[in-house]
Amino acid sequence: MALAAEELKMLQDKAYQIRRRIVQVTERSGGGHLGGSLSQTDILVALYYKYMNINKDDPRWPERDRFVLSKGHGGLGHGVILGDLGYVADEDLDKFGKTGSIFGMHLDRHKVPGVDASTGSLAHGFGIGLGFALGARLKGLPWHTYIVLSDGELHEGTIWEAAMAGAQFNLTNQTTFIDRNRLMIDGFTEDIMKLEPLQDKWAAFGWNVMRIDGHDFNQICQATEDAKKVTDKPTVIICDTVKGKGVEFMEDERKWHYGGLDDAMAKDALASLDEGKKKRDAAEKKAS
């Protein structure tokens, strides 16, 4: 299924806007987990602006789909999306991580409207999300749970304990995404603790596995829809991504796992995002 041109452009433009705001918030707040927030953006944009059944006027609406950002250090990017949707005041974002702000580096469900789970101790969010899915089944409730993992947290044994439970209880009312940007705070995952062959590992734990380009909206959307058609095992979607995606000097650079931006760096980052959009728009115009 290829997205209609108008919807594809909407999602691409939204991702561009979210990435720009991530840069702006980082500059104004003094620092943030930029790299992973930029790599996860396209996944979160597809979920929040196309698939998730939510109500921004009632963040605790009982029938809403649940979302768990297990990679809690991506809270910077998650918070920007919640601000864009109107869950939180835009000016609150510029106080991100500061004393007295509702926004800590990892988002607190008791402080930030629209957050379903407080995460940050890596690998715990996966079990929480699977618990949401199991709870929905036991109560006969229709909502779907979406979970986003980092690849670095796959080094934690808790992930694989939860994966066994997901297969044991056949939790097909959830979809898990892995932001596979290959980098963590200490370096490349394959240098620190090899994860590949990642597809084979998840399949061995009883999961339906897909692997896609995590920056291609057609692939993200196709996989999201295909996952819901699988009824005999839970689904995980491995999304190959680029840490720092869209900002040329940050891409594939470990040092941008966390960082701050001065005025000049922020301008360079925004210019890089603008140039990327300009090239995309030109290519689309030529193709049409």
Backbone bond lengths (Angstrom), bond angles and torsions (degrees), N, CA, C in turn:
res aa  C-N    CA-C-N  psi(-1)  N-CA   C-N-CA  omega(-1)  CA-C   N-CA-C  phi
1 M - - - 1.452 - - 1.519 109.66 -
2 A 1.332 116.27 114.63 1.462 119.87 174.37 1.528 108.16 -91.56
3 L 1.309 115.91 137.58 1.455 119.94 177.93 1.521 110.57 -66.34
4 A 1.328 115.93 147.27 1.456 119.20 171.87 1.526 108.56 -60.39
5 A 1.325 116.17 148.50 1.464 120.92 -174.91 1.521 111.94 -56.63
6 E 1.338 116.98 -38.79 1.463 120.65 -177.79 1.528 110.99 -67.30
7 E 1.338 116.30 -41.42 1.460 119.19 -179.01 1.524 110.80 -71.05
8 L 1.325 116.94 -39.67 1.458 120.30 177.39 1.519 110.74 -59.38
9 K 1.328 116.06 -44.87 1.465 119.88 179.69 1.525 110.75 -64.72
10 M 1.327 117.47 -38.42 1.459 120.47 178.35 1.521 111.09 -59.85
11 L 1.336 116.64 -46.13 1.456 121.11 -179.05 1.530 111.00 -66.80
12 Q 1.328 116.95 -42.45 1.462 120.45 179.19 1.527 111.39 -63.85
13 D 1.328 115.87 -43.23 1.469 119.47 179.09 1.525 111.15 -65.71
14 K 1.323 116.32 -38.04 1.458 119.51 178.84 1.525 110.59 -65.16
15 A 1.312 117.34 -42.39 1.459 120.77 178.51 1.532 110.78 -61.72
16 Y 1.307 116.26 -39.73 1.469 121.27 176.53 1.535 110.37 -61.51
17 Q 1.328 116.56 -45.17 1.469 120.71 179.55 1.526 111.29 -63.68
18 I 1.328 116.61 -41.20 1.461 120.74 -179.51 1.525 110.01 -65.04
19 R 1.322 117.15 -42.56 1.473 119.67 179.78 1.528 111.03 -64.73
20 R 1.311 117.69 -39.78 1.470 119.98 176.49 1.528 110.86 -60.69
21 R 1.315 116.31 -42.42 1.466 119.75 -178.14 1.533 110.73 -69.42
22 I 1.327 117.70 -34.10 1.460 120.67 175.28 1.528 110.26 -58.57
23 V 1.324 116.25 -44.14 1.464 120.82 178.75 1.528 110.45 -63.58
24 Q 1.319 116.91 -45.29 1.462 120.74 -178.48 1.524 111.78 -63.20
25 V 1.325 116.74 -43.55 1.459 120.75 179.85 1.524 110.35 -63.89
26 T 1.313 116.65 -40.15 1.465 120.47 179.35 1.521 111.16 -62.24
27 E 1.329 116.62 -44.09 1.468 119.51 179.32 1.525 110.89 -62.54
28 R 1.315 116.86 -45.50 1.469 120.72 -173.96 1.524 112.76 -75.52
29 S 1.315 116.89 -28.82 1.464 119.75 -177.02 1.523 112.70 -90.52
30 G 1.316 117.12 -18.67 1.459 120.53 177.51 1.509 115.68 106.54
31 G 1.320 117.81 -13.53 1.463 119.50 178.74 1.512 111.89 164.84
32 G 1.316 115.59 162.09 1.457 120.32 179.41 1.516 111.19 -178.47
33 H 1.317 115.30 170.68 1.463 121.46 178.03 1.533 108.59 -82.73
34 L 1.300 114.66 82.16 1.462 121.42 -173.76 1.526 113.02 -70.23
35 G 1.328 116.29 -50.48 1.458 119.86 -170.56 1.504 114.21 -55.49
36 G 1.334 116.42 -51.26 1.459 120.44 -178.93 1.510 113.52 -74.02
37 S 1.336 117.38 -27.17 1.470 119.51 175.56 1.520 110.69 -67.85
38 L 1.332 116.70 -37.19 1.459 120.37 179.17 1.530 111.58 -74.02
39 S 1.333 117.27 -34.18 1.469 118.72 -178.59 1.520 112.36 -72.52
40 Q 1.322 117.84 -30.26 1.471 121.56 -177.03 1.522 112.88 -85.26
41 T 1.316 117.98 -9.66 1.466 121.44 -167.46 1.514 113.80 -55.69
42 D 1.328 118.33 -45.91 1.462 119.83 -175.18 1.524 111.83 -66.30
43 I 1.319 116.82 -35.04 1.469 120.38 177.09 1.525 109.78 -63.30
44 L 1.329 116.44 -50.08 1.466 120.71 -177.62 1.515 111.87 -66.19
45 V 1.328 117.34 -37.10 1.468 119.81 178.56 1.522 110.34 -63.62
46 A 1.332 117.56 -44.13 1.468 119.82 178.64 1.524 111.03 -59.78
47 L 1.335 117.04 -41.93 1.464 120.14 -178.14 1.516 111.67 -69.67
48 Y 1.327 117.27 -48.99 1.464 120.54 -173.39 1.528 113.64 -75.86
49 Y 1.316 118.00 -29.61 1.463 119.78 -174.32 1.526 113.18 -106.07
50 K 1.344 117.25 -0.83 1.464 118.91 177.05 1.523 113.28 -133.33
51 Y 1.322 118.23 -42.78 1.455 119.07 -167.10 1.529 116.66 -106.42
52 M 1.289 118.84 -38.30 1.460 119.26 -171.33 1.521 112.49 -73.32
53 N 1.328 114.45 134.65 1.457 122.07 177.35 1.524 107.63 -90.41
54 I 1.336 116.50 98.26 1.464 121.88 -175.11 1.526 109.33 -134.41
55 N 1.324 115.79 167.40 1.460 121.66 179.55 1.529 107.63 -136.87
56 K 1.328 116.22 103.54 1.466 119.71 -175.48 1.534 112.14 -64.92
57 D 1.329 116.79 -21.20 1.465 120.02 178.30 1.527 112.52 -80.93
58 D 1.334 115.44 -12.07 1.465 120.91 179.10 1.527 108.25 -143.48
59 P 1.341 117.27 81.28 1.462 120.80 -175.88 1.524 114.65 -58.04
60 R 1.313 117.65 -22.29 1.461 121.17 179.55 1.531 112.52 -105.16
61 W 1.307 116.55 20.52 1.457 121.42 177.29 1.536 109.11 -50.84
62 P 1.327 118.47 121.03 1.468 120.44 -172.60 1.524 114.91 -58.86
63 E 1.315 117.87 -29.18 1.464 120.28 -175.10 1.526 113.29 -92.11
64 R 1.321 117.22 5.48 1.465 119.65 -178.09 1.528 111.16 -66.90
65 D 1.316 116.37 152.44 1.455 120.27 167.24 1.529 108.17 -68.55
66 R 1.315 116.25 148.43 1.465 121.24 179.58 1.532 109.78 -98.89
67 F 1.340 114.39 145.99 1.462 120.20 177.34 1.525 108.70 -130.77
68 V 1.328 116.00 129.46 1.461 121.33 178.89 1.529 108.79 -124.66
69 L 1.325 115.82 114.29 1.455 121.23 174.22 1.529 107.04 -90.92
70 S 1.320 115.14 87.29 1.461 119.08 -177.39 1.524 110.55 -61.47
71 K 1.336 116.59 -34.54 1.470 120.21 174.36 1.535 108.04 -77.98
72 G 1.335 114.66 75.61 1.460 120.81 -170.16 1.506 114.62 -59.27
73 H 1.353 117.64 -21.79 1.465 119.96 177.34 1.525 111.76 -68.98
74 G 1.322 117.51 -8.44 1.463 120.92 172.86 1.516 112.37 -84.04
75 G 1.340 116.44 11.35 1.458 121.21 -178.11 1.518 113.61 -58.94
76 L 1.329 117.57 -27.86 1.460 120.74 176.06 1.525 110.50 -57.60
77 G 1.322 116.65 -50.35 1.466 120.23 179.15 1.510 112.92 -68.82
78 H 1.336 116.97 -37.06 1.460 121.11 177.45 1.522 110.34 -63.47
79 G 1.333 116.20 -44.29 1.460 120.45 179.78 1.510 112.75 -61.59
80 V 1.331 116.91 -38.34 1.467 120.35 178.24 1.521 110.84 -62.37
81 I 1.318 117.06 -40.76 1.466 120.22 177.83 1.520 110.55 -65.78
82 L 1.322 117.80 -42.67 1.466 120.19 178.46 1.526 110.70 -62.51
83 G 1.336 117.17 -35.83 1.459 120.37 175.70 1.510 111.64 -66.99
84 D 1.329 116.14 -42.27 1.458 120.45 -180.00 1.528 111.42 -63.01
85 L 1.314 116.83 -34.50 1.467 121.47 -179.62 1.526 112.79 -81.23
86 G 1.328 117.00 -12.11 1.455 120.10 177.50 1.507 115.46 96.04
87 Y 1.322 117.86 9.73 1.466 120.26 177.13 1.524 110.96 -68.40
88 V 1.327 116.61 -35.07 1.465 121.93 -178.06 1.530 108.75 -130.50
89 A 1.324 115.51 156.72 1.466 120.42 178.53 1.518 109.85 -68.86
90 D 1.319 115.76 138.36 1.454 120.80 -176.51 1.521 111.82 -59.75
91 E 1.342 116.87 -36.93 1.466 119.56 -178.02 1.530 112.08 -67.26
92 D 1.333 117.01 -23.76 1.462 119.22 177.65 1.524 111.58 -65.61
93 L 1.319 116.52 -29.09 1.455 119.82 -179.00 1.521 111.96 -63.73
94 D 1.328 117.27 -33.93 1.457 120.23 -178.40 1.528 112.73 -71.48
95 K 1.330 116.33 -7.07 1.469 121.11 175.55 1.528 110.46 -103.11
96 F 1.318 115.99 15.01 1.462 121.88 -174.89 1.536 110.99 -51.49
97 G 1.331 115.67 124.62 1.446 120.88 176.04 1.515 115.88 78.36
98 K 1.322 117.08 1.11 1.470 119.68 -178.46 1.524 110.93 -91.58
99 T 1.314 115.82 158.02 1.458 121.26 179.62 1.530 110.53 -56.39
100 G 1.306 116.04 129.16 1.456 121.17 179.61 1.517 114.96 89.35
101 S 1.323 117.27 -9.64 1.463 120.58 -179.89 1.529 110.47 -75.08
102 I 1.332 116.34 152.36 1.466 119.68 172.55 1.523 110.59 -72.00
103 F 1.338 115.98 -16.97 1.459 121.06 -176.90 1.523 111.29 -99.48
104 G 1.329 116.52 112.00 1.448 120.70 164.82 1.522 107.76 -90.93
105 M 1.320 116.66 177.18 1.462 119.17 178.37 1.531 111.46 -60.81
106 H 1.329 115.37 -31.14 1.457 121.33 173.05 1.529 106.59 -115.29
107 L 1.316 116.88 131.45 1.459 120.22 -170.32 1.530 112.38 -75.60
108 D 1.322 114.55 137.04 1.461 123.75 -178.02 1.522 108.85 -100.67
109 R 1.318 117.04 121.73 1.464 121.31 -177.57 1.523 112.69 -63.53
110 H 1.326 117.34 -21.64 1.460 121.13 179.70 1.527 112.26 -82.96
111 K 1.327 116.81 -11.89 1.459 120.75 -177.64 1.526 113.83 -115.75
112 V 1.320 117.46 -30.84 1.464 120.97 -173.84 1.520 109.86 -110.04
113 P 1.326 118.39 110.66 1.468 121.22 177.84 1.525 111.21 -57.88
114 G 1.322 115.58 137.97 1.456 120.59 178.63 1.515 114.06 96.14
115 V 1.336 117.57 -7.41 1.462 121.52 178.65 1.530 108.42 -94.01
116 D 1.326 116.57 123.57 1.461 120.71 -177.18 1.518 113.66 -90.11
117 A 1.333 117.52 -22.85 1.468 119.91 -178.02 1.517 109.75 -147.11
118 S 1.325 116.28 134.11 1.461 121.26 173.90 1.526 107.97 -79.98
119 T 1.319 116.59 118.72 1.462 120.39 -177.00 1.521 109.74 -128.55
120 G 1.288 116.63 173.40 1.453 120.21 -179.60 1.507 111.31 149.53
121 S 1.331 117.55 -40.52 1.460 120.09 168.89 1.525 105.85 -73.83
122 L 1.314 115.41 101.64 1.457 119.99 -166.40 1.526 113.55 -56.72
123 A 1.326 114.58 142.52 1.465 127.10 177.41 1.517 113.28 89.57
124 H 1.336 118.55 -13.74 1.459 120.09 -179.85 1.530 112.25 -75.95
125 G 1.321 116.73 -31.03 1.457 120.07 -176.54 1.515 113.97 -63.59
126 F 1.324 116.76 -29.55 1.463 120.16 -179.13 1.520 110.33 -62.90
127 G 1.325 116.50 -47.72 1.461 119.68 178.33 1.514 112.34 -63.77
128 I 1.339 116.88 -37.28 1.468 120.45 176.88 1.527 109.71 -60.86
129 G 1.330 116.25 -47.30 1.466 120.29 -178.92 1.514 112.33 -62.30
130 L 1.329 116.65 -42.45 1.462 119.36 177.93 1.529 110.45 -66.20
131 G 1.333 115.84 -32.33 1.463 119.29 174.96 1.519 112.22 -64.72
132 F 1.331 116.25 -39.28 1.467 120.04 174.80 1.529 110.19 -58.11
133 A 1.332 115.45 -45.45 1.466 120.08 -177.90 1.526 110.94 -64.47
134 L 1.326 116.09 -44.19 1.460 119.09 178.99 1.524 110.91 -65.02
135 G 1.333 116.47 -39.02 1.458 119.94 178.00 1.516 112.12 -61.85
136 A 1.329 116.06 -42.01 1.464 119.90 178.53 1.518 111.01 -60.91
137 R 1.329 116.32 -41.30 1.461 119.21 -179.92 1.523 110.94 -65.90
138 L 1.320 116.88 -45.21 1.461 120.29 -177.83 1.528 112.00 -63.23
139 K 1.335 115.93 -31.44 1.456 120.32 -179.41 1.533 112.69 -93.59
140 G 1.325 116.53 -2.12 1.452 120.18 179.50 1.515 113.40 69.19
141 L 1.320 116.75 32.53 1.465 121.73 -177.82 1.525 110.70 -97.67
142 P 1.342 117.93 147.51 1.466 120.82 -168.41 1.516 116.04 -88.79
143 W 1.344 118.54 -9.16 1.451 117.47 -171.47 1.522 113.04 -71.42
144 H 1.348 113.54 156.06 1.460 122.62 -177.21 1.532 108.52 -105.74
145 T 1.314 117.10 147.31 1.460 122.18 176.69 1.518 110.06 -109.31
146 Y 1.327 116.26 132.72 1.461 122.57 176.44 1.529 108.22 -115.27
147 I 1.321 116.45 132.60 1.457 122.54 -176.91 1.525 109.13 -125.90
148 V 1.322 116.91 136.83 1.460 121.24 175.22 1.525 109.28 -121.11
149 L 1.332 115.39 122.05 1.454 122.77 178.45 1.521 110.34 -106.70
150 S 1.325 116.16 153.31 1.457 119.81 166.30 1.524 108.10 -88.99
151 D 1.332 116.88 162.02 1.465 117.42 176.72 1.524 111.01 -77.45
152 G 1.339 117.86 -30.62 1.455 119.85 178.89 1.516 112.81 -60.58
153 E 1.328 117.16 -35.81 1.467 118.69 -178.07 1.523 112.35 -74.17
154 L 1.324 117.44 -8.56 1.464 119.75 175.74 1.521 111.68 -69.33
155 H 1.328 117.21 -10.76 1.461 120.52 174.47 1.527 111.87 -73.72
156 E 1.321 117.00 -12.93 1.464 121.45 -177.66 1.533 110.90 -84.91
157 G 1.329 116.12 135.05 1.458 119.80 179.42 1.512 113.89 -63.43
158 T 1.343 116.21 -26.55 1.463 120.08 179.67 1.530 111.78 -58.65
159 I 1.318 116.25 -34.57 1.469 120.39 178.58 1.522 110.36 -58.41
160 W 1.306 116.63 -45.74 1.462 119.89 -173.30 1.525 111.40 -78.01
161 E 1.324 117.61 -27.30 1.464 119.55 171.41 1.526 109.89 -64.34
162 A 1.331 115.65 -43.99 1.463 119.52 178.96 1.525 110.72 -66.53
163 A 1.329 116.72 -37.72 1.472 120.26 179.38 1.527 110.43 -60.51
164 M 1.332 116.63 -40.06 1.466 119.31 177.07 1.526 110.89 -62.09
165 A 1.333 116.16 -40.46 1.465 119.79 179.61 1.522 110.75 -66.18
166 G 1.339 116.47 -40.84 1.457 119.83 179.39 1.517 112.13 -58.75
167 A 1.340 116.01 -40.67 1.461 119.81 178.12 1.527 111.21 -73.19
168 Q 1.327 116.69 -40.34 1.474 121.20 -179.35 1.527 111.05 -57.47
169 F 1.335 116.27 -42.91 1.456 120.52 -176.96 1.529 112.51 -97.13
170 N 1.329 116.49 6.37 1.470 122.49 176.25 1.531 111.16 48.19
171 L 1.328 115.79 59.29 1.459 121.18 -174.23 1.531 110.95 -81.68
172 T 1.315 113.98 77.87 1.464 120.28 -179.77 1.526 112.08 -83.86
173 N 1.333 117.21 -2.49 1.468 120.57 177.58 1.528 111.02 -93.94
174 Q 1.311 115.36 26.41 1.462 122.65 172.47 1.523 108.12 -141.31
175 T 1.326 115.94 156.49 1.459 121.68 172.41 1.521 107.89 -132.77
176 T 1.319 116.16 127.95 1.458 121.68 -179.65 1.522 110.49 -107.26
177 F 1.328 115.52 134.29 1.463 122.40 176.55 1.527 108.63 -115.25
178 I 1.321 116.77 140.77 1.462 121.75 173.59 1.523 108.62 -111.41
179 D 1.327 116.22 121.77 1.464 121.68 175.59 1.533 106.74 -81.10
180 R 1.315 115.69 90.24 1.476 122.40 -172.18 1.534 110.24 -90.22
181 N 1.359 115.12 70.65 1.466 118.69 -179.96 1.530 112.60 -90.37
182 R 1.347 116.70 -0.14 1.469 124.19 170.98 1.522 114.94 72.95
183 L 1.336 117.22 -0.93 1.464 120.32 -177.41 1.520 111.15 -123.16
184 M 1.325 115.58 147.51 1.449 122.51 173.28 1.530 107.39 -136.68
185 I 1.305 117.45 -178.65 1.455 119.86 -171.86 1.532 112.77 -59.30
186 D 1.332 117.29 -29.12 1.458 120.69 -176.54 1.517 114.15 -96.18
187 G 1.338 118.08 -5.65 1.461 119.76 -179.61 1.518 111.44 140.50
188 F 1.328 115.98 -160.44 1.458 121.26 -179.08 1.529 110.43 -74.86
189 T 1.314 115.83 136.90 1.463 120.43 -177.27 1.532 111.61 -56.81
190 E 1.322 116.26 -37.80 1.466 118.91 -175.38 1.524 111.96 -72.60
191 D 1.322 118.05 -17.29 1.463 121.30 174.76 1.525 111.31 -85.71
192 I 1.317 116.49 -30.47 1.467 121.35 -174.64 1.528 111.30 -88.70
193 M 1.326 116.08 -50.18 1.465 121.79 177.14 1.522 107.13 -158.76
194 K 1.314 116.17 108.89 1.458 120.61 -172.12 1.531 111.58 -59.06
195 L 1.331 114.90 135.12 1.459 121.29 175.95 1.529 112.48 -104.50
196 E 1.300 116.20 -28.46 1.464 119.16 -178.94 1.534 110.82 -76.68
197 P 1.342 116.66 147.84 1.465 128.53 4.31 1.537 111.21 -80.74
198 L 1.330 115.79 106.08 1.452 121.49 -171.71 1.518 112.44 -67.65
199 Q 1.332 116.99 -38.41 1.461 119.26 179.36 1.533 111.01 -61.30
200 D 1.327 115.33 -42.82 1.469 119.60 -178.64 1.527 111.15 -64.36
201 K 1.324 116.82 -38.01 1.466 120.04 179.99 1.528 110.82 -61.75
202 W 1.338 116.30 -48.88 1.466 118.98 -178.98 1.530 111.30 -65.63
203 A 1.327 116.40 -38.27 1.467 119.26 178.43 1.531 110.43 -63.22
204 A 1.347 116.20 -37.87 1.459 119.99 179.38 1.523 111.79 -66.17
205 F 1.331 116.77 -24.41 1.469 120.85 177.69 1.532 112.01 -88.17
206 G 1.321 116.71 5.34 1.460 120.52 172.61 1.516 115.41 92.74
207 W 1.330 116.97 21.34 1.455 121.02 -177.84 1.528 111.63 -105.71
208 N 1.318 115.40 147.77 1.457 121.53 166.93 1.519 107.56 -75.94
209 V 1.319 117.66 128.07 1.456 121.44 -172.18 1.530 110.61 -120.53
210 M 1.319 115.23 132.05 1.458 121.75 171.25 1.521 107.87 -122.39
211 R 1.330 116.35 151.69 1.463 120.29 175.66 1.526 108.43 -133.29
212 I 1.337 115.67 127.24 1.457 120.53 -172.91 1.524 110.91 -138.69
213 D 1.319 115.10 171.39 1.457 122.60 168.76 1.529 106.93 -80.00
214 G 1.315 116.65 112.66 1.463 120.94 -175.32 1.508 114.66 -75.40
215 H 1.335 117.60 6.11 1.461 121.49 174.83 1.526 111.83 -117.00
216 D 1.326 116.70 6.76 1.460 122.38 -179.90 1.530 107.96 -105.99
217 F 1.335 116.42 108.66 1.463 119.49 -175.61 1.523 112.69 -63.25
218 N 1.317 118.20 -33.02 1.465 119.08 176.99 1.521 110.53 -61.72
219 Q 1.332 116.45 -42.61 1.465 119.63 179.85 1.521 111.61 -71.07
220 I 1.327 117.43 -41.12 1.464 120.12 179.10 1.525 110.42 -60.38
221 C 1.313 116.13 -46.80 1.467 120.28 -177.12 1.520 111.59 -68.54
222 Q 1.331 117.13 -41.00 1.460 119.93 178.54 1.528 110.75 -61.30
223 A 1.324 115.97 -44.92 1.469 120.00 -179.53 1.525 111.48 -65.16
224 T 1.332 116.83 -40.46 1.465 121.03 179.38 1.523 110.63 -60.32
225 E 1.326 116.49 -41.42 1.464 120.38 179.86 1.527 111.79 -74.18
226 D 1.341 116.34 -39.54 1.465 119.21 179.35 1.522 111.24 -64.46
227 A 1.344 116.70 -34.66 1.465 120.46 -178.38 1.526 111.46 -59.60
228 K 1.316 116.44 -36.75 1.463 120.15 -177.29 1.529 112.37 -73.50
229 K 1.321 116.92 -11.96 1.464 120.60 179.14 1.522 112.05 -87.76
230 V 1.333 116.19 -12.23 1.465 120.46 -177.69 1.527 109.18 -87.45
231 T 1.317 116.85 122.54 1.470 120.61 -173.71 1.527 113.80 -116.38
232 D 1.341 117.59 -4.77 1.466 118.89 -175.36 1.521 113.78 -103.56
233 K 1.347 117.65 -4.26 1.461 120.75 177.82 1.521 109.16 -165.70
234 P 1.320 119.00 155.68 1.468 121.11 178.12 1.519 110.74 -70.94
235 T 1.317 115.67 158.70 1.467 121.01 -175.67 1.520 111.81 -116.18
236 V 1.327 115.16 137.24 1.458 122.91 169.97 1.533 107.60 -121.96
237 I 1.322 115.75 136.28 1.463 121.97 179.93 1.518 107.93 -114.12
238 I 1.321 116.73 111.62 1.462 121.76 177.99 1.525 107.71 -84.27
239 C 1.325 115.60 116.49 1.468 121.10 -175.80 1.526 109.15 -105.73
240 D 1.313 116.69 107.51 1.461 120.34 176.56 1.520 108.93 -71.71
241 T 1.328 116.40 118.87 1.457 121.81 -173.86 1.527 110.08 -132.22
242 V 1.325 114.88 176.00 1.467 122.25 178.62 1.518 108.41 -119.55
243 K 1.319 116.32 122.60 1.462 119.60 176.48 1.529 108.62 -62.85
244 G 1.336 116.44 133.17 1.454 120.53 -178.22 1.517 113.92 76.17
245 K 1.319 117.68 20.95 1.458 122.93 -173.24 1.531 112.56 -49.85
246 G 1.320 115.37 130.01 1.461 122.27 174.80 1.509 114.49 98.84
247 V 1.333 116.94 -21.18 1.464 121.16 178.09 1.530 106.99 -110.27
248 E 1.302 116.23 107.33 1.464 121.42 -167.82 1.525 112.87 -54.62
249 F 1.330 118.12 -43.66 1.463 118.50 -175.16 1.527 112.93 -78.35
250 M 1.330 117.16 -5.81 1.460 120.61 176.85 1.522 113.25 -100.91
251 E 1.304 117.73 -20.50 1.456 121.13 -172.04 1.527 111.81 -61.88
252 D 1.343 114.58 130.37 1.470 122.87 178.18 1.523 112.93 58.71
253 E 1.321 116.97 28.45 1.466 121.13 179.07 1.531 109.85 -113.41
254 R 1.334 115.90 117.50 1.455 121.18 -178.20 1.526 112.54 -57.56
255 K 1.332 117.30 -35.70 1.470 120.11 -174.28 1.519 112.56 -64.27
256 W 1.341 117.75 -13.70 1.459 120.09 178.79 1.521 112.29 -96.98
257 H 1.348 115.51 17.08 1.473 117.70 168.83 1.536 108.82 -57.05
258 Y 1.322 114.97 -45.36 1.464 121.65 172.47 1.517 107.39 -139.70
259 G 1.337 116.49 140.26 1.455 117.93 177.94 1.511 112.25 -171.87
260 G 1.305 115.17 168.16 1.456 122.47 175.13 1.516 110.13 -114.55
261 L 1.319 116.27 162.91 1.458 121.71 -177.88 1.522 110.13 -129.09
262 D 1.330 116.38 128.66 1.462 118.30 169.32 1.518 108.24 -85.78
263 D 1.312 117.28 179.99 1.463 121.39 -174.13 1.525 111.89 -59.48
264 A 1.327 116.87 -44.19 1.461 120.47 -177.72 1.529 111.49 -65.99
265 M 1.324 116.58 -42.25 1.461 120.09 179.76 1.514 111.40 -66.51
266 A 1.322 116.35 -39.54 1.463 119.81 177.80 1.520 110.74 -62.68
267 K 1.322 116.88 -41.83 1.464 120.28 178.08 1.523 110.77 -62.43
268 D 1.334 116.80 -41.45 1.467 120.38 177.99 1.526 111.01 -63.77
269 A 1.329 116.42 -40.79 1.455 120.49 -179.54 1.529 111.21 -65.01
270 L 1.324 116.43 -44.63 1.463 120.47 178.97 1.520 110.73 -65.38
271 A 1.329 116.70 -38.57 1.462 120.47 178.43 1.523 110.81 -63.61
272 S 1.328 116.73 -37.37 1.460 120.64 178.29 1.525 110.95 -65.36
273 L 1.320 116.41 -42.41 1.467 120.37 176.81 1.525 111.09 -64.11
274 D 1.324 116.09 -41.53 1.471 120.56 179.38 1.521 110.81 -63.37
275 E 1.329 116.32 -41.13 1.468 120.46 -179.42 1.527 110.35 -65.79
276 G 1.333 116.30 -39.00 1.457 119.50 177.56 1.516 111.91 -62.64
277 K 1.319 116.77 -41.93 1.463 120.31 177.55 1.524 111.11 -65.82
278 K 1.316 116.36 -40.40 1.463 120.87 179.71 1.527 110.26 -60.26
279 K 1.323 117.10 -43.81 1.467 120.88 179.41 1.525 110.88 -65.58
280 R 1.338 116.66 -41.04 1.460 119.95 178.96 1.507 111.34 -63.78
281 D 1.325 116.81 -45.34 1.462 120.84 179.71 1.524 111.05 -61.65
282 A 1.345 116.39 -40.00 1.472 120.23 -179.71 1.512 110.78 -66.12
283 A 1.348 116.62 -40.53 1.461 120.60 179.54 1.521 111.24 -65.93
284 E 1.354 116.39 -39.30 1.459 119.92 179.20 1.526 110.87 -67.42
285 K 1.312 115.99 -38.87 1.464 119.84 179.27 1.519 111.56 -65.37
286 K 1.328 115.56 -39.53 1.467 120.56 178.63 1.525 110.66 -66.14
287 A 1.351 115.82 -40.33 1.462 120.63 -178.38 1.520 112.32 -67.78
288 S 1.344 116.17 -29.22 1.455 119.43 -178.30 1.524 111.79 -84.01
